[in-house]
Amino acid sequence: MEHTYQYYWIIPLVPLPVPVLIGVGLLLFPTATKHLRRMWAFLSILLLSIVMIFSIDLSIKQIDSTSIYQSLRSWTINNDFSFEFGYFIDPLTSIMSILITTVGIQVLIYSDNYMSHDQGYLRFFAYMSFFNASMLGLVTSSNFIQIYIFWELVGMCSYLLIGFWFTRPIAAGACQKAFVTNRVGDFGLLLGILGLYWITGSFEFRDLFEILNNLIYNNEVNLLFVILCAFLLFAGPVAKSAQFPLHVWLPDAMEGPTPISALIHAATMVAAGIFLVARLFPLFLVIPYIMNLIALIGIITVFLGATLALAQQDIKRGLAYSTMSQLGYMMLALGMGSYRAALFHLITHAYSKALLFLGSGSIIHSMEAIVGYFPDKSQNMVLMGGLRKYVPITKNTFLLGTFSLCGIPPLACFWSKDEILNDSWLYSPIFAIIAFFTAGVTAFYMFRIYLLTFEGPLNFCFQNYSGKKSNSFYSISLWGKEEPKPIKKNFRLVALLTMNNNERAYFFSQKTHRLASNVTNTSFMTIFPFGATKTFCYCYPHESDNTMLFVMLVLVLFPLFVGAIGIPFTQEGIDSDILSKLLTPSINLLHQNSTPFVDWYEVLKNPTLSVSITSFGILLAYFLYKPFYSSLHNWNIINLFAKRGPKRILWDKILNFIYDWSYNRAFIDTFYQRSLTEGIRGLAELTHLFDRRVIDGITNGVGITSFFVGEGIKYLGGSRISFYLLLYLFSVLIFLISYSL
């Protein structure tokens, strides 16, 4: 078995040729490289598919042998320091490798069509391949130094991909925000690594865990210093996995292309923080204070992410806050010691959220056909509605992903989330109440997203227009070019985008392209005053291309069936399911004993509360956002409070508070802006003023004083020695008198 494991060092290296060859090709043969750009996409998918085969084979071997393998090679050796690099194969590595490759392949196939009109097509695939290589290197690292190197490479790729459309100021600001926020956590991670090395003298995980456990058990180390180092280590995952209070970068990271959101900010990159906490779990497990802190940060993030998603209008930002909340569930599970439940939810959430993000990309792709690339319109759910008639496949796949994320049985997230909810009762009833309440809030805001997007009347094609203002719509390409599309006046219904049949539409680049196949146009004649006529073409969305639909249909299979890996199908115990068999070495390492037998009555009874709360959240969203097609079509649940009075006033205040809290992101960004950004800027201005007026003032004052003293002294002399002697004696006399006093 070890003979086969020795070849798995190649896993992180397989995707690397693509970014290298693209970079060299663009430097030496730019024209030929751009003409062969589809070949690079095929090569990226092919190489990642090879890694996926390696990962699946690795997981099969892990299930059969339940072994851990580590290979090390010396890098530097001297009397005081030795560093070895290598790779570490265990169940956590195999799970993350499969997750990275399976989601990555689907996103690359999807991106080939989604980014086909973008001038940065090659740059996009170079970044994506380099990110996949960095992420695979992270999960196979055997020591802290390698972890930190690949951790920073993953962050660099995230920075490049978030700011992929760097000519847009909002995208440039988003990538800078992500970079600065993650620097806070990464600096803490570096300090924690150095502190643990100072204690144990090792960077290798297995050696470090064993040495530290012995030191703590024998009371040979300062426990406060160990807690500080563990806290600093935890700062890295807090930033990378968007946990409170370093979560502020994740919603703005949605300014990147939608495939980036699906791969990096839903399934892979943000999961790196969860992975690192799981990798360091034996270290945190012996420090109860840190475990409690992890659980506390997790439950705060669960609640905060869910409440901030309630009033978001941007579909991707709403899904981003959902990601933040679900990552909080995973962190909560790790803090409670539910190692298996956390990894289970990591798997199920990754596939469900990737499906939702790719579905949102299909929606945005259709909206762009109408309004051009203008994020406040193409991603605004308020301007959507009624899409179910035009994008039925996208609608059905998005609905299935929504059901899964809400925890509706028997879909994937139901099994993992319910396991976390049940474990929370054993840990803390208060945490359990918050977790269950958030499950209902999750169902509410996810169905709000679905209903605003797909149900209701048509909002995207026509809008009421009064003609009082001179409005124009700008179709903005991703490279900053603006093409004005004036909206005609004097019509009650005005299309957001009008064009003649022979006109061309701007989509993703500066080049013009014919109207895409995902747009259905309807022409009709409008009679102007004085007999003039003009034919307009009103555009309606249509399904995305087959490539994008194929990816979404494949991803649908995962929420349907991936939950089966954690379901015990026999009465032998929970170790009978695939996930527990795969995690057996890790569970043994963590000294966790599995339940000997499965009580199916308890398995069926426990989800009752969570499913009931979830169903209530879905029904509440339905009554609030689903219009009634009946004689009561103008009535909804809000009208229960229509009668003015103290109850209505109190209800309005509560709703306004919730809306303001959610829409303004709990005012956390405002607080950071005023306390940190403006505070640091004010401190810099004060420092500049002190430097200019005090430091420079003293220096300039000494120079000016010397100048005037010199000017004054030069007039005292007359080239007479007697005068100089008299002045000297007078000075000595003054000194002696002063000294004698």
N, C-alpha and C positions, 0 to 999 in steps of 0.2 A: 504493500500500500504506500509506503513512504517513497518507493521508487516512482510511483505516478505523481505524488505530490510535488516532487522536486521540479516539475516542469511548469508549475502554476505561477512562477515568478513572471511569466510572460504576460499575464492578464493585464496589468496596467500599461504595458508597452504596445499592445496591439493597435489601439486607436491613434497612437502618436504619429505614424507616417503621414496621415492626412493633413494636419496643420503644418507640418514641416514642408511637405511637397507643395501645398498651396502657397505658402509664404515664399519659397524659392521660385516657384513658377511665376507668381505675380511680380517678383523682382527681376527675373531674367527673361521670361517669355510671357509678358502680360497678355498679349492678344490671343495667343494660342491657349493659354490657361483659361481665359474667360470664355472662349468658344467651346471648350470642353468641360464647362462647369457642371453639367449633369453627371459626368463621369465621376467627379469628386463626391457628389452626393451618393452615388451608387457605391463607391469605395468606402465611404463612411459607414453606410448601412451594412455592407459586407463584413468589414472588420469588427464592428460591434456585434454582429451576429455570431462571428467566431468566438468572441468573448462570452456571449450568452451560452453557447454550447459547452465551453469550458466550465462555466458557472453551474449549469445544470448537472454536468458530470460530477462536479465537486460536491454538490448537494446530495446526489445519490450516494456517493461514497461516504458522506457524513452520516446519512441515515443508516447505512449498512454497518459502518465500523465505529461510529461515535467516538472519533479520535480527534486530537488536536495536533497540528504539525507546525513547527517553526524552523525556519532556515536562516542562518546568520552568516555574514561575511565580514571580515575585519576591514574597517575603513581607516582609522588612525589608532595607533597604539604607542603609548609612552609610559613612563613610570607613574605619572599622576592621572592620566586620563586615557580611556579607551572607548572608541565608538564603533559599533557594529551596525550594519544595515542588512535588511533581509525582508522576509515576508512571513506573515502569520496566518495560518489557515485554521479556522474554527467555525462553528455553526453561524455565528454572527457575520463572519466574512462571507459565507456562502449565501446567506439570506440577502445581504445588502448587494452582493454582486448580481444576483438574479434580478433584484428590484431595479438596479441601475440600468442593466442591459435591456430588460424587457420593455420598460417604459421608454428608455432612450431610443430604441429601434423604432417604436411607434411614433415618437415625436419627430425623428429624422425623416421618416416617410411622409408624415403630415407636413413637415416644413418644406419639403421639396416643392409642394404645390402652393402652400401658403406664402412662401417667400419668392415665388418664381418671377415676379415682376420687380423685385427689389434689386437695386444696383449693388447692394452689399451681400448678395447671395453667397459668394465664395467666402467672404469674411465671416458670415454667419456660420457656415459649416466648419470653418477652421476653429472658431471659438467653441462650437458645440463639441467637436471631437476632442479638443484639448481639455475641455471641462470633463468629459467622460473619462479621459485618461487620468486626470487629477483625482476624480472621485474614486475611481478604482484603486489608485495608489493609496488613497486615504484609508479605505476599508481593509486593505491588505498589509498595512504598516505594522511593524513588530515593535516599535519603540516610539518614545515621545518626540524625538528629533524628526523622524520621518512624518509622524502625524502632523507636526507643526509646519513642516515644509509643504506638504500637500494641502493642509488646511488653508495656508495662505494662497496657494495656487488656485484652489477652489474659489476663494474670495476674490482673487484677481479676475477669474473668468466671469464671476457674477457681476463684478464691476463693469467689465467690458460689455456683457450682454444686456444688462439693465440700461446702459447708455449706448446701446447699439445705434439708435437714431440720434446721434450726439448733436446734430444741428438744431434739434428742438430744445429750447432752454429747459423745459420742464423735465425732459429725459436726462439732460446733463445734470440738473439739480438732483434728480432721484438717485443717480449712480453715485454722486458725491455724498449724498446723505447715507446711502448704504455703506459706502466705504468708511466714512468717519465713525458711524455707529458701531460697525464691526471692529474698528481699531480699538475701541474701548474694551470689548470682550477679549480680543486677541492679545492685547497687552497684559491683561490679567492672566490669560492662559499661559503666556510665556513666563511670567513671574512664578506662577504655580509650578510649572515644569522645573524651573531652576531651583525653587525651594525644595521640591521632593528629591531632586538629585543631590542637593546639599545634605539631606537627611539620610538617604539610602545609598548614594554613590552609584546609582544605576538608572539608565533610561529604559531598559527592557521591561515590558509590562509584567511578565510572570515573575521575574526576579524582584522587581520593585514591590509588587503586592505581597510577596512572601516576606521580604525583609521588613516592610512597614508593619505588617501584622504582628510579627515577632517583637518588634520594638514597642508597639502599643501594648501587647499582651504582657511583656516584661517590665512595662513602665520605664523604658529607657529613653524616652523622647518627650519633648515638651508638647503636650497635647494641644495647647493653644496655637502653637506654631503649625502643627499638622492641620488643625481646623482652618487656619488662615490659608494655607497652601491649597487645601481642598476647595475652599470658597473661591480662590482665584482661578483654579481650574474650571470650576463651574461657570465662571463669568464668560468663558468662550462659548459654550453651548447656549447660554442665555441670549447672547447676541446673534449667533448663527441661526438658531431656531426661533428667533423673534419672540422671546419670552419677555414679559414685563420685568423691568422698565425699558429694555432695549429693543422693543418691538416696532418702533416708529418707522423703520426703514422699509418694512415688508409691504404695506399698502402702496407706497410710492414706487416700489419696484415693478409694479404692473405697467409702468410706462414702456417697458421693453416689449418686443413682439410676443404675441400670445403663446407660441410654442415654448418660449423661454419660461413663461409663467407656469406652463404645464410641467416642464422637466425640472427646472431649478427650484421654483418657489412653491411647488406643490408636492413633488414626489421625491426629490433627490437632495438638492442643496440644503434646504432647511432641515431635512432629516439628518444631516451631518451632526448637528448638535445632539439629537437624540441618540445617534450612533455612539458619539463619544461618551455620553453619560453611561450608556450600556456597556461600552468597553471598559470604563473605569468603575463599573458597579462594585466589584470586589473591594475597591479602595473606599468608596463612599459608604458601603454597607457597614463598615466597622466604626463609622463616625455618625452616631445618631443625629447630632445637630445638623449636619449637612443633609441627611436624608429628610429631616423635617423641613429644612429650607427648600429642598427640591420640590417636595409636595406642596408647600405653601405657594411658591412661585407658579407651580403648575395650576393650582386651583384659581389663583388670581387671573392668570392668563386665559383659562377656560371661560371664566365669567366675562372678563373684559372684552375678549375677542368676539364673543357672541353678541354682547350688547352693542358693540360698535358697528356690527354688521346690519343692525336693524333698519337704519335710515339711509344707507348708502344708495346712491343712484347709479354709479358706475358698476357695471356687472362684474368686472374683474376685481375691483376693490372690495366688493361684497364677498367674493370668493376668497380673496386674500385674508380678510378678517376671519373667515371660516377656517382657513388653514391655520391661522394663529390659534384659534380656539381648540382645534383638534390636536395640534402639537402640545397644547397645554394638558389635554387628557393623557397623552403619552408621558409627559413629564410628571404628572400627578401619579401615574401608575408606577413609574420608576421610583419616585419618592416614597410610595407606600410599600415598595419591595415586590411589586407585581411585575417581575421582569418579563415573564412570558406574555402577559396581557399587553404590555407596552409594545413589544415587538410585533405581536399579532395585529394591534391597531395600526402600527406603522405600515404594515404590508397592505391591509385592507384600505386604509385611507389613501395611500399613494395611488392605487389604481382608480379608486372612485374619484378622487380629486383631479387626477390627470384626465379622466373622461369628461369631467365638468369643465375644465379649462379648455380642452380641445373643442368641446361643444360651444363654449362661449366664443372661441376663435371662429368657428363656422358662422355663428350669429353675426359677429363683427364683420366678417368677410362679406356677408350678404348686405349688411347695413352700409358698408363702404361703397357698394355698388350704387347706392342711392345718394348718399351724402358725401362721398369721398372720404379720405382719411382725415377725419376731424374728431378726435377722441370724445369731446363733450357731446357729440351727437351719435357717433357710431357705437359708443359703449354705454350710452345713457339709456337705462331701462325705461324711463318715463316716456321716451320717444319711440319705444318699441310697441309691443302689444299686438296680438293677432297673428303672430308669426307661425302659429301651429298649422295654418292652411298652406303656407308656402315652404316650410322646411320641416316636413313631417318626420324624416329620419333623425334629424338633429333634435327635434322635440322629444322623440321617444327615447333616444339615448340619454339626453339631458335629464329627462324625468326619471329614468332608471338610476342614474348617478345620484340624483337628489334623494330618491327613496333609500338608496344604500347609505348615503352620508347621514340621513336622519335616523338610521337604525331600524328600518322596517324589516322584519323577518320575511324570508330567510336570506336576505342579501348580506354581503360580506361584512360591512361595518356593524351590523346588528350583533354579530357574535363577539367581535372584539370590544366594542363599546360597552355592551352589557356585562362583559367580564370585568371591565374596569369599574363600572357602576356598582356591581355587587361587592367587589373588593373594597370600595370606598366606605361601605357600611361598617366593615370590620376595622377600618383605620380610624375614621372620625365621622360621627353622625352629621356634624356641621358641614364637613367637606362633601358628604354624600348628598345632603339636601341641595347644596349649591350645584353639584355635578348633575343631579337629576333635573333641577330647574333649568340648567343650561341646555340639557338635552331637548327640553320642550322649546326653548328659545331657538335652538338650532333648527328644529323642524319648522318653526314659524318663519325665520328669515330665509331659509332655503326655498320654501314654497312661495314666499313673497317674490323672490327672484324669478322663480318659474312662472308664476301667474302674471307678473308685470311684463315678462318677456313674450310669452307664448299665448296667453289668454286675453280676453277682453276685446275691445274695439280696436280698429286700426288707428295707430297714432303716428306711424312713421312716414306715410306717404303724403298725407295732407295735413294742413293746419289752418285754423281760423286766422284770418289776416284782415286787419282793419284798414290798412292802407294809410295810416297816419304817419308812419315813419318810412324812410327810404332804407329798406333792408337789402343786404347782399349776403350771399353765402359764398364762402371761399373753400374751394376744393384744394386742400393742402397736400402736397406730396411729402414723402418722408425726408426729402432733402431740402425742404425749406421753400420751395417754389410755391407761389400762390397764384391760382387762376380764378379771377372773380367770376361768379355766376350770379348775376342780378336776379332777384325775385321780382316778378312782375306785379304791378299794383292792380287795384280795382277789381279783384276777384275774391269771392268769398272763400274758395278753396284754392290754395296755392301750393304747388308741388315744391318740395325742398330742393329738388334738382330738376331742371328742365333742359332738354336738348333736342335737337332735330334728329331725325332718323340717321342722317349721315354723319352726325357729329361723333367725335371720339371722346372717351372718358379718361380722366386721369385716375390711376389707381395707386401704384406703389412707387413709381419712379418718375423721372423727368420726361421719359419717353411717353409718347401717346400710344394707347392700345385700343383696339376696338372693344365695343361693349362686351363684357364678359358673359360667359354662358350661364352664370348664376343670376342673371337679371332678366326678368320678363318685362317687356315694355308694351304699353298700350297707347296708341295714338288717337287723338281726337282733335277736331277743329274748334277753335274759339273765335267768335265774332267780335271784333273790336268796334268801337264807335267809328262812324263815317264809312262803314262797309269794309274795313280792312279785316283780313283773316290771317291766322297763323296756326300752323299745326304744331302741337306740343307732344312730347313723348313722356309719359309718366312711368316711372320705373318701380317695379315691385321685386322684392327679393325672391330668390329661388335657391334650391339646394346647392351646396358646395359641390366641387368636382368629386369624381368617384374616388380619387386617392384619399382625400380627407374623410369621406364617408366610410371608406374601407377601414381606416384606422379606428374610427369611432366604433364601428361594428365589432372589430376585434377586441377593443378595450371593454366593450359591454360584457364579454364573456368573463372577465375577471371579477367584477362585482357579483356576478351570478354564481361563480363556482369557487373563487379563491377562499371564501369563508370555510369551505369544507376541510381545509388543512388543520383547522383548530377544533373540529367537532369530533368528540369521541364516539365511534360507531360500535363499540363493543362494551361489555360490562367489566372489562379488565382494569379500567382506571383511566385517568386522563392521559397517561402515557401512551394510550393506544392510538391517539391522533398523530397525524404526520408532523405537526409543528412541535409537539412535545418530544417525539423521537429525534427530530432534528436538533432540538435544544438540549438534549440529555446531558452532554458534557458541560454546558454552561450552567444548567440547573444544579448539577452535582458540585460544580465549582463554587456556586453560591450557597451551598448547603441548604437548598430548598427541597423539601420532601413533597412528593406528589400525593394526591388523594388516592387511596388504594382502590376504591370502587366508584362507579358513576351512579348516582341516583337520578334517573331520568325524570322522576316526578319533580325534583328540585330544579333540574335543567329547564323544564317547561314552566314551572311556577315563577321562578325568579324574574323572567323578562316581563311579567304582567304589568308591573308598575312602570317600567321604562317605556314599554310600548303604549301604555295608556297616556302617559305624559306627552309622548311624541305625537300620538294621534290628536290629542287636544291642541297642540301647537299647529298641526296641519289644518285642522278644522277652523281654528281662529284665523289663520292666514286666508283660508278660503272665504270666510264670511266678510273679512275686511277688504279683500282685494278682488274677489271674483264677483263680477256683476250678475245680478239676478235677471234671467231671461223669462220673466213671468209678469203677471199683473203688478208684482211688487218690485219691478226692475229698478226703481229709483230709491228703494229702501235698503239699508244695510244696518249692521249692528251698531254703528256710531249713532244712528238716529234714536236709539234707545235713550240717549242723553240729550235729545234735541231741546227738551223743555228747559228753559232757563231757570236757574235756581242755584242754591249752594252746591248741590251735587254736581251739576253741570260745570260750574266754575272750577270746582276741585278736580273734576275729571279732565278739563281742558288744561289745567296747570300741570297735572301729572303727565299728560300726553306731550305737552310742550317741553317739559323737562326731559323726558325720555328722548324726544326727537333731537333737542339741542345737544344732549349728551352724546348721542350716537353720531349725528351729522358732523359735529365739531370734534369728533374723535376723543371725547372725554376731556377736551381742552388740554390734553397732554402735550400735543405738538405746540400749542400756544404757550404753554408753560416753559417748554424747552427753548422756544424761540426768544422769549423775554428774559428768562433767567440765565440761559447759557449763551445763546448766540448774541443777543443784545448786551448781556452782562460782560461777556468776553470782549465784545467790540468796545464797550464803554471803558473797560479796564485797559484795553490797548490804547485808546485815545488818552486816558489819564496818564498812562506810562509815557506815551509820546510827549504829552505836555510837560511832565516832570523832567524828561530827558532834555527837552528843548529849553525849558525855562531855568531849571536848577542845575543839571549836569553841565549843559552847554553854557549856561549863564555863569557858573563859577569859572569855567575855563576861559570864556571870553572876558570875564571881569578881571582875571589875573593878567591877561594879556594887555587889556586896556589900561589897567592900573600901572603896569610896568612901563607902558608907553608914556603916560603922563608924568610919572616919577622921573623917568629918564629925561623927558623934555624939560622938566623943571630944574633938574640938577645941572643940566648943561649950561644954564645961564648963571649959576652961582660962581663958577670958576672964571678967573681972569688971567690964568697962566702965571700967577704970582705964588711963589713957594711960601711966603710969609702968611698969606691968606689961608693956604691949605693947612699949615701948622696950627694957626689959630683955630680953625674949624675942628682940627683933630683934638686939640687940647680941650676945647669946649665940649666935645662929645664925650671925652674921657671923664671930664668933670661931672657931666650929667649922669654918666653911668655910675660913678663912685657915690654920688649923692643918693641915687636910687637904691644902690646896693646897701648903703649904710642905713637907710630907712627900713 
